[in-house]
Amino acid sequence: MNPFSFADGEFRWRGAPFGFDHAERLLASLEADAAEPSYHQAHDRRMAAYLRQALADAQPERQAA
């Protein structure tokens, strides 16, 4: 289940709102972490994929704003 969502003009992580800028910074951080071998690498990759999908889903509404 994707913990990231976009509703009513806001990104949400498990229901808590945050902005597009924060989502983009978080995605960059997750992607950088996922590129490094670590215990959390699989989790970072999965979370980056979820956030990437949420950003893609929100793109039409963001462009309209």
N, CA, C and O atoms as a Tripos MOL2 file, in Angstrom:
@<TRIPOS>MOLECULE
protein
  260   259    65     0     0
PROTEIN
NO_CHARGES

@<TRIPOS>ATOM
      1 N           0.8270   -1.1740    0.0000 N.3       1 MET1
      2 CA          0.0000    0.0000    0.0000 C.3       1 MET1
      3 C           0.8810    1.2520    0.0000 C.2       1 MET1
      4 O           1.8240    1.3550    0.7850 O.2       1 MET1
      5 N           0.5750    2.1730   -0.8630 N.am      2 ASN2
      6 CA          1.3550    3.3970   -0.9920 C.3       2 ASN2
      7 C           1.0180    4.3520    0.1630 C.2       2 ASN2
      8 O          -0.1320    4.7720    0.2880 O.2       2 ASN2
      9 N           1.9980    4.7040    1.0090 N.am      3 PRO3
     10 CA          1.7330    5.6270    2.1090 C.3       3 PRO3
     11 C           1.6290    7.0810    1.6460 C.2       3 PRO3
     12 O           1.2070    7.9490    2.4110 O.2       3 PRO3
     13 N           2.0120    7.3470    0.3980 N.am      4 PHE4
     14 CA          1.9430    8.6940   -0.1550 C.3       4 PHE4
     15 C           0.6700    8.8510   -0.9730 C.2       4 PHE4
     16 O           0.2600    7.9290   -1.6770 O.2       4 PHE4
     17 N           0.0540   10.0090   -0.8780 N.am      5 SER5
     18 CA         -1.1460   10.2620   -1.6630 C.3       5 SER5
     19 C          -1.2160   11.7460   -1.9970 C.2       5 SER5
     20 O          -0.4690   12.5610   -1.4540 O.2       5 SER5
     21 N          -2.1200   12.0700   -2.8920 N.am      6 PHE6
     22 CA         -2.3530   13.4540   -3.2620 C.3       6 PHE6
     23 C          -3.8560   13.6620   -3.2550 C.2       6 PHE6
     24 O          -4.5840   12.9940   -3.9900 O.2       6 PHE6
     25 N          -4.3230   14.5840   -2.4270 N.am      7 ALA7
     26 CA         -5.7570   14.8550   -2.3270 C.3       7 ALA7
     27 C          -5.9730   16.3050   -1.9290 C.2       7 ALA7
     28 O          -5.2180   16.8630   -1.1320 O.2       7 ALA7
     29 N          -7.0020   16.9010   -2.4880 N.am      8 ASP8
     30 CA         -7.3680   18.2760   -2.1400 C.3       8 ASP8
     31 C          -6.2030   19.2450   -2.2950 C.2       8 ASP8
     32 O          -6.0590   20.1820   -1.5090 O.2       8 ASP8
     33 N          -5.3750   19.0190   -3.3100 N.am      9 GLY9
     34 CA         -4.2760   19.9270   -3.5900 C.3       9 GLY9
     35 C          -3.0630   19.7810   -2.6900 C.2       9 GLY9
     36 O          -2.1680   20.6250   -2.7230 O.2       9 GLY9
     37 N          -3.0170   18.7140   -1.8790 N.am     10 GLU10
     38 CA         -1.8970   18.5190   -0.9670 C.3      10 GLU10
     39 C          -1.3550   17.0970   -1.0640 C.2      10 GLU10
     40 O          -2.1050   16.1340   -1.2250 O.2      10 GLU10
     41 N          -0.0450   16.9940   -0.9630 N.am     11 PHE11
     42 CA          0.5660   15.6860   -0.7900 C.3      11 PHE11
     43 C           0.3580   15.2640    0.6450 C.2      11 PHE11
     44 O           0.3190   16.0910    1.5560 O.2      11 PHE11
     45 N           0.2250   13.9740    0.8300 N.am     12 ARG12
     46 CA          0.0730   13.4560    2.1820 C.3      12 ARG12
     47 C           0.9370   12.2150    2.3380 C.2      12 ARG12
     48 O           1.0840   11.4140    1.4150 O.2      12 ARG12
     49 N           1.4960   12.0810    3.5160 N.am     13 TRP13
     50 CA          2.2210   10.8740    3.8950 C.3      13 TRP13
     51 C           1.5020   10.3400    5.1120 C.2      13 TRP13
     52 O           1.5360   10.9410    6.1860 O.2      13 TRP13
     53 N           0.8490    9.2010    4.9330 N.am     14 ARG14
     54 CA          0.0410    8.6010    6.0000 C.3      14 ARG14
     55 C          -0.9050    9.6090    6.6220 C.2      14 ARG14
     56 O          -1.0970    9.6390    7.8380 O.2      14 ARG14
     57 N          -1.4950   10.4340    5.7670 N.am     15 GLY15
     58 CA         -2.4950   11.4000    6.2070 C.3      15 GLY15
     59 C          -1.9610   12.7700    6.5730 C.2      15 GLY15
     60 O          -2.7320   13.7270    6.6430 O.2      15 GLY15
     61 N          -0.6550   12.8920    6.8090 N.am     16 ALA16
     62 CA         -0.0720   14.1800    7.1920 C.3      16 ALA16
     63 C           0.2950   14.9700    5.9350 C.2      16 ALA16
     64 O           1.0090   14.4540    5.0750 O.2      16 ALA16
     65 N          -0.1850   16.2190    5.8150 N.am     17 PRO17
     66 CA          0.0950   17.0010    4.6120 C.3      17 PRO17
     67 C           1.5400   17.5130    4.5540 C.2      17 PRO17
     68 O           2.1500   17.8140    5.5790 O.2      17 PRO17
     69 N           2.0650   17.6010    3.3380 N.am     18 PHE18
     70 CA          3.3390   18.2680    3.0830 C.3      18 PHE18
     71 C           3.3470   18.6990    1.6250 C.2      18 PHE18
     72 O           2.5700   18.1860    0.8200 O.2      18 PHE18
     73 N           4.2120   19.6280    1.2840 N.am     19 GLY19
     74 CA          4.1830   20.2620   -0.0260 C.3      19 GLY19
     75 C           4.9530   19.5180   -1.1090 C.2      19 GLY19
     76 O           5.6780   18.5570   -0.8530 O.2      19 GLY19
     77 N           4.7590   20.0110   -2.3390 N.am     20 PHE20
     78 CA          5.4560   19.4370   -3.4980 C.3      20 PHE20
     79 C           6.9680   19.5410   -3.3380 C.2      20 PHE20
     80 O           7.6940   18.5970   -3.6470 O.2      20 PHE20
     81 N           7.4420   20.6880   -2.8560 N.am     21 ASP21
     82 CA          8.8880   20.8750   -2.7050 C.3      21 ASP21
     83 C           9.4670   19.8370   -1.7480 C.2      21 ASP21
     84 O          10.5250   19.2610   -2.0020 O.2      21 ASP21
     85 N           8.7670   19.6110   -0.6590 N.am     22 HIS22
     86 CA          9.2200   18.6050    0.2980 C.3      22 HIS22
     87 C           9.2070   17.2190   -0.3410 C.2      22 HIS22
     88 O          10.1330   16.4330   -0.1410 O.2      22 HIS22
     89 N           8.1650   16.9180   -1.1060 N.am     23 ALA23
     90 CA          8.0640   15.6110   -1.7710 C.3      23 ALA23
     91 C           9.2210   15.4150   -2.7500 C.2      23 ALA23
     92 O           9.7950   14.3280   -2.8180 O.2      23 ALA23
     93 N           9.5640   16.4450   -3.4980 N.am     24 GLU24
     94 CA         10.6640   16.3350   -4.4640 C.3      24 GLU24
     95 C          12.0090   16.1780   -3.7610 C.2      24 GLU24
     96 O          12.8530   15.4030   -4.2110 O.2      24 GLU24
     97 N          12.2180   16.9050   -2.6630 N.am     25 ARG25
     98 CA         13.4660   16.7510   -1.8970 C.3      25 ARG25
     99 C          13.5520   15.3610   -1.2740 C.2      25 ARG25
    100 O          14.6120   14.7360   -1.2680 O.2      25 ARG25
    101 N          12.4260   14.8900   -0.7510 N.am     26 LEU26
    102 CA         12.3970   13.5620   -0.1570 C.3      26 LEU26
    103 C          12.6890   12.4970   -1.2080 C.2      26 LEU26
    104 O          13.4280   11.5510   -0.9360 O.2      26 LEU26
    105 N          12.1230   12.6370   -2.3980 N.am     27 LEU27
    106 CA         12.3810   11.6810   -3.4690 C.3      27 LEU27
    107 C          13.8660   11.6700   -3.8250 C.2      27 LEU27
    108 O          14.4530   10.5990   -3.9800 O.2      27 LEU27
    109 N          14.4730   12.8330   -3.9560 N.am     28 ALA28
    110 CA         15.9080   12.8970   -4.2710 C.3      28 ALA28
    111 C          16.7280   12.2160   -3.1850 C.2      28 ALA28
    112 O          17.6890   11.5080   -3.4860 O.2      28 ALA28
    113 N          16.3590   12.4230   -1.9340 N.am     29 SER29
    114 CA         17.0730   11.8030   -0.8280 C.3      29 SER29
    115 C          16.8960   10.2850   -0.8400 C.2      29 SER29
    116 O          17.8650    9.5500   -0.6520 O.2      29 SER29
    117 N          15.6810    9.8140   -1.0570 N.am     30 LEU30
    118 CA         15.4290    8.3720   -1.1060 C.3      30 LEU30
    119 C          16.1860    7.7150   -2.2540 C.2      30 LEU30
    120 O          16.7510    6.6330   -2.0970 O.2      30 LEU30
    121 N          16.1930    8.3790   -3.4140 N.am     31 GLU31
    122 CA         16.9090    7.8210   -4.5640 C.3      31 GLU31
    123 C          18.4030    7.7520   -4.2990 C.2      31 GLU31
    124 O          19.0550    6.7770   -4.6720 O.2      31 GLU31
    125 N          18.9530    8.7800   -3.6560 N.am     32 ALA32
    126 CA         20.3790    8.7690   -3.3200 C.3      32 ALA32
    127 C          20.6830    7.6540   -2.3180 C.2      32 ALA32
    128 O          21.6720    6.9350   -2.4620 O.2      32 ALA32
    129 N          19.8320    7.5150   -1.3090 N.am     33 ASP33
    130 CA         20.0320    6.4590   -0.3180 C.3      33 ASP33
    131 C          19.8870    5.0750   -0.9450 C.2      33 ASP33
    132 O          20.6210    4.1520   -0.5920 O.2      33 ASP33
    133 N          18.9520    4.9310   -1.8640 N.am     34 ALA34
    134 CA         18.7180    3.6370   -2.5050 C.3      34 ALA34
    135 C          19.8850    3.2220   -3.3930 C.2      34 ALA34
    136 O          20.0630    2.0360   -3.6710 O.2      34 ALA34
    137 N          20.6750    4.1850   -3.8340 N.am     35 ALA35
    138 CA         21.8240    3.8860   -4.6920 C.3      35 ALA35
    139 C          23.0090    3.3380   -3.8990 C.2      35 ALA35
    140 O          23.9320    2.7520   -4.4650 O.2      35 ALA35
    141 N          22.9700    3.5370   -2.5810 N.am     36 GLU36
    142 CA         24.0630    3.0790   -1.7200 C.3      36 GLU36
    143 C          23.7110    1.7360   -1.0790 C.2      36 GLU36
    144 O          22.6180    1.5710   -0.5380 O.2      36 GLU36
    145 N          24.6300    0.7870   -1.1410 N.am     37 PRO37
    146 CA         24.3550   -0.4980   -0.4830 C.3      37 PRO37
    147 C          24.1950   -0.3090    1.0280 C.2      37 PRO37
    148 O          25.0640    0.2650    1.6850 O.2      37 PRO37
    149 N          23.0990   -0.7860    1.5590 N.am     38 SER38
    150 CA         22.8590   -0.6980    2.9940 C.3      38 SER38
    151 C          21.7500   -1.6610    3.3850 C.2      38 SER38
    152 O          21.0970   -2.2710    2.5380 O.2      38 SER38
    153 N          21.5640   -1.7740    4.6610 N.am     39 TYR39
    154 CA         20.5110   -2.6210    5.2120 C.3      39 TYR39
    155 C          19.1260   -2.1240    4.7580 C.2      39 TYR39
    156 O          18.2080   -2.9230    4.5750 O.2      39 TYR39
    157 N          18.9860   -0.8110    4.5810 N.am     40 HIS40
    158 CA         17.6980   -0.1980    4.2490 C.3      40 HIS40
    159 C          17.5010    0.0190    2.7490 C.2      40 HIS40
    160 O          16.5200    0.6430    2.3470 O.2      40 HIS40
    161 N          18.3970   -0.4760    1.9300 N.am     41 GLN41
    162 CA         18.3490   -0.1890    0.5000 C.3      41 GLN41
    163 C          17.0230   -0.6100   -0.1370 C.2      41 GLN41
    164 O          16.4560    0.1580   -0.9140 O.2      41 GLN41
    165 N          16.5260   -1.7810    0.1610 N.am     42 ALA42
    166 CA         15.2630   -2.2490   -0.4300 C.3      42 ALA42
    167 C          14.1020   -1.3510    0.0000 C.2      42 ALA42
    168 O          13.2320   -1.0240   -0.8070 O.2      42 ALA42
    169 N          14.0930   -0.9550    1.2700 N.am     43 HIS43
    170 CA         13.0380   -0.0540    1.7630 C.3      43 HIS43
    171 C          13.1170    1.2960    1.0530 C.2      43 HIS43
    172 O          12.0930    1.8310    0.6290 O.2      43 HIS43
    173 N          14.3150    1.8470    0.9190 N.am     44 ASP44
    174 CA         14.4900    3.1370    0.2510 C.3      44 ASP44
    175 C          14.0180    3.0620   -1.1920 C.2      44 ASP44
    176 O          13.3740    3.9910   -1.6790 O.2      44 ASP44
    177 N          14.3250    1.9840   -1.8730 N.am     45 ARG45
    178 CA         13.8730    1.8120   -3.2580 C.3      45 ARG45
    179 C          12.3540    1.7450   -3.3410 C.2      45 ARG45
    180 O          11.7420    2.3580   -4.2170 O.2      45 ARG45
    181 N          11.7560    1.0020   -2.4290 N.am     46 ARG46
    182 CA         10.2980    0.8510   -2.4290 C.3      46 ARG46
    183 C           9.6230    2.1910   -2.1360 C.2      46 ARG46
    184 O           8.6640    2.5640   -2.8110 O.2      46 ARG46
    185 N          10.1180    2.9100   -1.1390 N.am     47 MET47
    186 CA          9.5270    4.1980   -0.7930 C.3      47 MET47
    187 C           9.7230    5.2160   -1.9250 C.2      47 MET47
    188 O           8.8370    6.0280   -2.1910 O.2      47 MET47
    189 N          10.8760    5.1720   -2.5860 N.am     48 ALA48
    190 CA         11.1070    6.0620   -3.7320 C.3      48 ALA48
    191 C          10.1190    5.7470   -4.8490 C.2      48 ALA48
    192 O           9.5950    6.6620   -5.4840 O.2      48 ALA48
    193 N           9.8630    4.4830   -5.0950 N.am     49 ALA49
    194 CA          8.9090    4.0970   -6.1380 C.3      49 ALA49
    195 C           7.5010    4.5790   -5.7870 C.2      49 ALA49
    196 O           6.7840    5.0830   -6.6510 O.2      49 ALA49
    197 N           7.1060    4.4270   -4.5250 N.am     50 TYR50
    198 CA          5.7920    4.9090   -4.0920 C.3      50 TYR50
    199 C           5.6760    6.4200   -4.2820 C.2      50 TYR50
    200 O           4.6760    6.9060   -4.8100 O.2      50 TYR50
    201 N           6.6880    7.1550   -3.8580 N.am     51 LEU51
    202 CA          6.6440    8.6120   -3.9550 C.3      51 LEU51
    203 C           6.6960    9.0620   -5.4070 C.2      51 LEU51
    204 O           5.9980   10.0010   -5.7880 O.2      51 LEU51
    205 N           7.5160    8.4050   -6.2230 N.am     52 ARG52
    206 CA          7.5770    8.7250   -7.6470 C.3      52 ARG52
    207 C           6.1990    8.5670   -8.2850 C.2      52 ARG52
    208 O           5.7950    9.4010   -9.0950 O.2      52 ARG52
    209 N           5.4730    7.5060   -7.9280 N.am     53 GLN53
    210 CA          4.1340    7.2740   -8.4690 C.3      53 GLN53
    211 C           3.1570    8.3520   -7.9930 C.2      53 GLN53
    212 O           2.3460    8.8390   -8.7810 O.2      53 GLN53
    213 N           3.2250    8.7220   -6.7300 N.am     54 ALA54
    214 CA          2.3470    9.7630   -6.2000 C.3      54 ALA54
    215 C           2.6140   11.0960   -6.8870 C.2      54 ALA54
    216 O           1.6760   11.8290   -7.1980 O.2      54 ALA54
    217 N           3.8860   11.4180   -7.1280 N.am     55 LEU55
    218 CA          4.2200   12.6510   -7.8500 C.3      55 LEU55
    219 C           3.6800   12.6170   -9.2800 C.2      55 LEU55
    220 O           3.1550   13.6160   -9.7720 O.2      55 LEU55
    221 N           3.8090   11.4870   -9.9330 N.am     56 ALA56
    222 CA          3.2900   11.3550  -11.3000 C.3      56 ALA56
    223 C           1.7720   11.4940  -11.3110 C.2      56 ALA56
    224 O           1.2200   12.1410  -12.2010 O.2      56 ALA56
    225 N           1.0980   10.9030  -10.3490 N.am     57 ASP57
    226 CA         -0.3670   11.0020  -10.2680 C.3      57 ASP57
    227 C          -0.8250   12.4330  -10.0300 C.2      57 ASP57
    228 O          -1.8940   12.8200  -10.5040 O.2      57 ASP57
    229 N          -0.0480   13.2230   -9.3120 N.am     58 ALA58
    230 CA         -0.4090   14.5810   -8.9740 C.3      58 ALA58
    231 C          -0.0100   15.6020  -10.0310 C.2      58 ALA58
    232 O          -0.4380   16.7540   -9.9660 O.2      58 ALA58
    233 N           0.7870   15.2050  -10.9850 N.am     59 GLN59
    234 CA          1.3200   16.1450  -11.9750 C.3      59 GLN59
    235 C           0.2380   16.9520  -12.6990 C.2      59 GLN59
    236 O           0.3870   18.1690  -12.8040 O.2      59 GLN59
    237 N          -0.8420   16.3460  -13.2030 N.am     60 PRO60
    238 CA         -1.8540   17.1490  -13.8900 C.3      60 PRO60
    239 C          -2.4550   18.2380  -13.0090 C.2      60 PRO60
    240 O          -2.6720   19.3570  -13.4740 O.2      60 PRO60
    241 N          -2.7220   17.9290  -11.7560 N.am     61 GLU61
    242 CA         -3.2910   18.9180  -10.8460 C.3      61 GLU61
    243 C          -2.2670   19.9910  -10.5090 C.2      61 GLU61
    244 O          -2.6310   21.1550  -10.3400 O.2      61 GLU61
    245 N          -1.0170   19.6300  -10.4090 N.am     62 ARG62
    246 CA          0.0280   20.6100  -10.1110 C.3      62 ARG62
    247 C           0.1930   21.5800  -11.2790 C.2      62 ARG62
    248 O           0.3720   22.7790  -11.0670 O.2      62 ARG62
    249 N           0.1350   21.0780  -12.4930 N.am     63 GLN63
    250 CA          0.2810   21.9370  -13.6650 C.3      63 GLN63
    251 C          -0.9030   22.8900  -13.7950 C.2      63 GLN63
    252 O          -0.7530   23.9990  -14.3080 O.2      63 GLN63
    253 N          -2.0620   22.4710  -13.3400 N.am     64 ALA64
    254 CA         -3.2590   23.3190  -13.4120 C.3      64 ALA64
    255 C          -3.2200   24.4420  -12.3790 C.2      64 ALA64
    256 O          -3.8870   25.4640  -12.5410 O.2      64 ALA64
    257 N          -2.4450   24.2510  -11.3270 N.am     65 ALA65
    258 CA         -2.3950   25.2570  -10.2360 C.3      65 ALA65
    259 C          -1.5790   26.4610  -10.5920 C.2      65 ALA65
    260 O          -1.4480   27.3800   -9.7840 O.2      65 ALA65
@<TRIPOS>BOND
     1     1     2 1
     2     2     3 1
     3     3     4 2
     4     3     5 am
     5     5     6 1
     6     6     7 1
     7     7     8 2
     8     7     9 am
     9     9    10 1
    10    10    11 1
    11    11    12 2
    12    11    13 am
    13    13    14 1
    14    14    15 1
    15    15    16 2
    16    15    17 am
    17    17    18 1
    18    18    19 1
    19    19    20 2
    20    19    21 am
    21    21    22 1
    22    22    23 1
    23    23    24 2
    24    23    25 am
    25    25    26 1
    26    26    27 1
    27    27    28 2
    28    27    29 am
    29    29    30 1
    30    30    31 1
    31    31    32 2
    32    31    33 am
    33    33    34 1
    34    34    35 1
    35    35    36 2
    36    35    37 am
    37    37    38 1
    38    38    39 1
    39    39    40 2
    40    39    41 am
    41    41    42 1
    42    42    43 1
    43    43    44 2
    44    43    45 am
    45    45    46 1
    46    46    47 1
    47    47    48 2
    48    47    49 am
    49    49    50 1
    50    50    51 1
    51    51    52 2
    52    51    53 am
    53    53    54 1
    54    54    55 1
    55    55    56 2
    56    55    57 am
    57    57    58 1
    58    58    59 1
    59    59    60 2
    60    59    61 am
    61    61    62 1
    62    62    63 1
    63    63    64 2
    64    63    65 am
    65    65    66 1
    66    66    67 1
    67    67    68 2
    68    67    69 am
    69    69    70 1
    70    70    71 1
    71    71    72 2
    72    71    73 am
    73    73    74 1
    74    74    75 1
    75    75    76 2
    76    75    77 am
    77    77    78 1
    78    78    79 1
    79    79    80 2
    80    79    81 am
    81    81    82 1
    82    82    83 1
    83    83    84 2
    84    83    85 am
    85    85    86 1
    86    86    87 1
    87    87    88 2
    88    87    89 am
    89    89    90 1
    90    90    91 1
    91    91    92 2
    92    91    93 am
    93    93    94 1
    94    94    95 1
    95    95    96 2
    96    95    97 am
    97    97    98 1
    98    98    99 1
    99    99   100 2
   100    99   101 am
   101   101   102 1
   102   102   103 1
   103   103   104 2
   104   103   105 am
   105   105   106 1
   106   106   107 1
   107   107   108 2
   108   107   109 am
   109   109   110 1
   110   110   111 1
   111   111   112 2
   112   111   113 am
   113   113   114 1
   114   114   115 1
   115   115   116 2
   116   115   117 am
   117   117   118 1
   118   118   119 1
   119   119   120 2
   120   119   121 am
   121   121   122 1
   122   122   123 1
   123   123   124 2
   124   123   125 am
   125   125   126 1
   126   126   127 1
   127   127   128 2
   128   127   129 am
   129   129   130 1
   130   130   131 1
   131   131   132 2
   132   131   133 am
   133   133   134 1
   134   134   135 1
   135   135   136 2
   136   135   137 am
   137   137   138 1
   138   138   139 1
   139   139   140 2
   140   139   141 am
   141   141   142 1
   142   142   143 1
   143   143   144 2
   144   143   145 am
   145   145   146 1
   146   146   147 1
   147   147   148 2
   148   147   149 am
   149   149   150 1
   150   150   151 1
   151   151   152 2
   152   151   153 am
   153   153   154 1
   154   154   155 1
   155   155   156 2
   156   155   157 am
   157   157   158 1
   158   158   159 1
   159   159   160 2
   160   159   161 am
   161   161   162 1
   162   162   163 1
   163   163   164 2
   164   163   165 am
   165   165   166 1
   166   166   167 1
   167   167   168 2
   168   167   169 am
   169   169   170 1
   170   170   171 1
   171   171   172 2
   172   171   173 am
   173   173   174 1
   174   174   175 1
   175   175   176 2
   176   175   177 am
   177   177   178 1
   178   178   179 1
   179   179   180 2
   180   179   181 am
   181   181   182 1
   182   182   183 1
   183   183   184 2
   184   183   185 am
   185   185   186 1
   186   186   187 1
   187   187   188 2
   188   187   189 am
   189   189   190 1
   190   190   191 1
   191   191   192 2
   192   191   193 am
   193   193   194 1
   194   194   195 1
   195   195   196 2
   196   195   197 am
   197   197   198 1
   198   198   199 1
   199   199   200 2
   200   199   201 am
   201   201   202 1
   202   202   203 1
   203   203   204 2
   204   203   205 am
   205   205   206 1
   206   206   207 1
   207   207   208 2
   208   207   209 am
   209   209   210 1
   210   210   211 1
   211   211   212 2
   212   211   213 am
   213   213   214 1
   214   214   215 1
   215   215   216 2
   216   215   217 am
   217   217   218 1
   218   218   219 1
   219   219   220 2
   220   219   221 am
   221   221   222 1
   222   222   223 1
   223   223   224 2
   224   223   225 am
   225   225   226 1
   226   226   227 1
   227   227   228 2
   228   227   229 am
   229   229   230 1
   230   230   231 1
   231   231   232 2
   232   231   233 am
   233   233   234 1
   234   234   235 1
   235   235   236 2
   236   235   237 am
   237   237   238 1
   238   238   239 1
   239   239   240 2
   240   239   241 am
   241   241   242 1
   242   242   243 1
   243   243   244 2
   244   243   245 am
   245   245   246 1
   246   246   247 1
   247   247   248 2
   248   247   249 am
   249   249   250 1
   250   250   251 1
   251   251   252 2
   252   251   253 am
   253   253   254 1
   254   254   255 1
   255   255   256 2
   256   255   257 am
   257   257   258 1
   258   258   259 1
   259   259   260 2
@<TRIPOS>SUBSTRUCTURE
     1 MET1         2 RESIDUE 1 A MET
     2 ASN2         6 RESIDUE 1 A ASN
     3 PRO3        10 RESIDUE 1 A PRO
     4 PHE4        14 RESIDUE 1 A PHE
     5 SER5        18 RESIDUE 1 A SER
     6 PHE6        22 RESIDUE 1 A PHE
     7 ALA7        26 RESIDUE 1 A ALA
     8 ASP8        30 RESIDUE 1 A ASP
     9 GLY9        34 RESIDUE 1 A GLY
    10 GLU10       38 RESIDUE 1 A GLU
    11 PHE11       42 RESIDUE 1 A PHE
    12 ARG12       46 RESIDUE 1 A ARG
    13 TRP13       50 RESIDUE 1 A TRP
    14 ARG14       54 RESIDUE 1 A ARG
    15 GLY15       58 RESIDUE 1 A GLY
    16 ALA16       62 RESIDUE 1 A ALA
    17 PRO17       66 RESIDUE 1 A PRO
    18 PHE18       70 RESIDUE 1 A PHE
    19 GLY19       74 RESIDUE 1 A GLY
    20 PHE20       78 RESIDUE 1 A PHE
    21 ASP21       82 RESIDUE 1 A ASP
    22 HIS22       86 RESIDUE 1 A HIS
    23 ALA23       90 RESIDUE 1 A ALA
    24 GLU24       94 RESIDUE 1 A GLU
    25 ARG25       98 RESIDUE 1 A ARG
    26 LEU26      102 RESIDUE 1 A LEU
    27 LEU27      106 RESIDUE 1 A LEU
    28 ALA28      110 RESIDUE 1 A ALA
    29 SER29      114 RESIDUE 1 A SER
    30 LEU30      118 RESIDUE 1 A LEU
    31 GLU31      122 RESIDUE 1 A GLU
    32 ALA32      126 RESIDUE 1 A ALA
    33 ASP33      130 RESIDUE 1 A ASP
    34 ALA34      134 RESIDUE 1 A ALA
    35 ALA35      138 RESIDUE 1 A ALA
    36 GLU36      142 RESIDUE 1 A GLU
    37 PRO37      146 RESIDUE 1 A PRO
    38 SER38      150 RESIDUE 1 A SER
    39 TYR39      154 RESIDUE 1 A TYR
    40 HIS40      158 RESIDUE 1 A HIS
    41 GLN41      162 RESIDUE 1 A GLN
    42 ALA42      166 RESIDUE 1 A ALA
    43 HIS43      170 RESIDUE 1 A HIS
    44 ASP44      174 RESIDUE 1 A ASP
    45 ARG45      178 RESIDUE 1 A ARG
    46 ARG46      182 RESIDUE 1 A ARG
    47 MET47      186 RESIDUE 1 A MET
    48 ALA48      190 RESIDUE 1 A ALA
    49 ALA49      194 RESIDUE 1 A ALA
    50 TYR50      198 RESIDUE 1 A TYR
    51 LEU51      202 RESIDUE 1 A LEU
    52 ARG52      206 RESIDUE 1 A ARG
    53 GLN53      210 RESIDUE 1 A GLN
    54 ALA54      214 RESIDUE 1 A ALA
    55 LEU55      218 RESIDUE 1 A LEU
    56 ALA56      222 RESIDUE 1 A ALA
    57 ASP57      226 RESIDUE 1 A ASP
    58 ALA58      230 RESIDUE 1 A ALA
    59 GLN59      234 RESIDUE 1 A GLN
    60 PRO60      238 RESIDUE 1 A PRO
    61 GLU61      242 RESIDUE 1 A GLU
    62 ARG62      246 RESIDUE 1 A ARG
    63 GLN63      250 RESIDUE 1 A GLN
    64 ALA64      254 RESIDUE 1 A ALA
    65 ALA65      258 RESIDUE 1 A ALA
